[in-house]
């Protein structure tokens, strides 16, 4: 059989295993299914929809409960399977012959006579040489849609400049914030979990040890990131290097719930990031941003754009861990819905938020909650208006120039940049434009708060609402900010 695509990057091609040709030309994100009886199927449908064929005879076309994220096609010994994201990779099997595309290679594939040819990666590759299919990760490229225009509720303003800085030069990198009553807690870049009360800073926990002065010290020191208040007056904390912890801030007791050294489904956790907890404290949903890159190399993860991140579920009673969604590109902030029927997860380098259903009729399914955002989302937290706050330290200006959008299709420039410059140097070229976005409960943009030059609120990682104020966390700044909601 011959399968030859002519489609934009990110589309998905599926055919049968028995002498059929399928040619596809449709918008990114659509999926194509046909039957196994020598037919050609040419769809024309909007992005994100799924075209499903019927099952008859020995040919079946099943789709999972989410329809679009995963599907498979089988007839006899011939199987064509697309991975959960459809577009990043596919595999073709007929009898003993197998051709598998690296899930990062979405540049357009063709299969003929047992060879795989990727037009932009190199010459024909023998189908059994799996190792040759794993080209350097820096060759990954993907295309963004044109960013939304900064108009209407997204129109630039300076509302974030009305915030006041708290504890300036007394703590560094207060990534995430939680309150128990009126007492505030955060984690800092030097590996501490601290209590902030009456203008005083008190260390209540450390998960590592050492001098904790540079980024190279982080793996030993630990780096507390996501932090949440539990139902029993304790804190749940995600440490990028150490794992999940429960901390009693009053007794200064630390309990390790899940170590990062524990492999989950055969993969290590290299970058535990954020977490969200059920109201009864039973389950924790958390992100592992990468199985390859650590937090100290987050810029390499951003620039490389690999899809090795996961959303996981930890049961504090049974201590079981489940992978709810994998092949995510820099999964970051997470937030349970008020009804606890779904979890939102920010996919930072894709400028979107996914929704994963964890209970109810749609349990096990997933879809897009928001796509093509005006910036790269970090943590997600609830809003008193029934929606969600999203912090962004970098935007995708339109009109304007977005470096990450530009580089997404030019991996050779990425390689050159990191051969010539350190991460700290690269950060100096990233515009300090802070953006806070409030979403409705359906994912619509409700309002936006800006600091166009990061003059007051820089490198915003989280927006935590408490008692009529927004507390702005930062993964980098030596302070946190507080902004009165009445002022905006």
BELTANOR-V675120 format. One line per field, one symbol per residue. ss: DSSP state (@ for helix, = for strand, . for the rest). phi: phi as a letter, one per 40 degrees, with the letter a starting at -180 (. if undefined). psi: psi as a letter, one per 30 degrees, with the letter a starting at -180 (. if undefined). A space follows every 50 residues. Layout:
BEGIN
ss: ???
phi: ???
psi: ???
END
This chain:
BEGIN
ss: .===..........................=..................= .....=..=====.......=====..=====.......=====..==== ........====..====......==...@@@@...@@@........... .@@@....@@@@.===..........====..=====....======..= ======........@@@@@@@..======.....=====...======.. ..=======....=..=....======.....======......@@@@@@ @@@@....=======.....========..======.....======@@@ .======........=====....========.....========..... ..@@@@@@..@@@@@@@@@@..@@@@@......======.....====== =........=======..======.....=====@@@.
phi: .bbbcbacdhcbbbbccbfbbbbbaacdgcbbbbccbfbbbbcaacdgcb bbccbagccbbcbcccgccaaabaafccbbbbcdcgccaabbbagccbbb cdcccbchbbbafgbbbbcbbiccbccccdcccccdccccaabcccdccc bgccddabcccccbcbfcgbabgcdbbabbgbcbbabbccgbbbbbafgb bbcbabbbahcfbbcccddccgacbcbbcccbgbbbbbbdbbhbbbbccc bfcbbccacccccbfgbcbcacbbabbcccgcbbbabbcacbccdcbdcc ccccgcbbcabbbbccccgcbbccabfccfcbcbaccdcfcabcbcbdcb fabcbbcbagccdgcaaccabfccabcbcbbcbccgbacbcbcabbcaci bbcccccdbbcccddcdcccbcccccdcccdcbcbbbbbccbgcccabbb bdbfcbbbfcbabbcafgbbbbcacbccabbbbccccb
psi: lkjjljllkflkkkllgihkkkkkjllkfllkkllgihlkkjljllkflk jkllklbgkkilklffdefkllkkjbfkkjkkafgdefllkkkjbfkkkk kkffjhfjlkkkhglkkjffeaakkkffieeffilkfffkllkllklkki lbfgkkageffflkkkhkgflkhielklkjbgkkklklfgglklkjkhgk kkkflkfalaehflfffeeeeljkckkkkafgglkkkjkefeaklkkjfe fhkkkkejkffjkjhgkljfikdllkklffgekkklkjfkfeklefheee eeeeglhgllklkkjfefgkkkjekahkjikcklkklefhflkkkkjefg hlklkkkflafgkfllakeklhlfajkclklkkfgfbkkkkkfklikjla kjeeeefegifeeeeeeffelleeeefffkkijkkkkkklfggkjelkkl jfgheejkhkfkjjkkhglkkjlkfelhlllkkkfff.
END
